[in-house]
């Protein structure tokens, strides 16, 4: 049985949209004072950014297919992913490193190591697909999946840090 990449990406978009909705409900229920501390805020923002980016990656190829020839579709989608993903990486780095030392000390390094490993691997997969060192379709779908998993990981980090 062969699954078309658009089917995988459609499922990924559905999962990511559901995750964003769940995140919104979680934020309303778990945040009584209207704000999170900086340590939690970093992971909440990572959840929203990663899930939103996963949705973008999931819908970009189908949207671009109306404007881009089939032979260039995955290269164009990957280029869009890299062009939008790089500023998101810079934003997350800026937020993480602008956090005060006291707040940063509240976060075990393992939470960050896992998150940055997933994000870095996703970026590497996109670049490998973009420059033609690997099948761009496989790299693209794998990177989009990793970004959705990163959103879920960020949610898990907040839940475990706040409640366990």
Helices and strands as residue ranges (DSSP letters): H 5-30, H 38-64, G 70-72, H 73-98, H 101-104, H 109-130, H 136-163
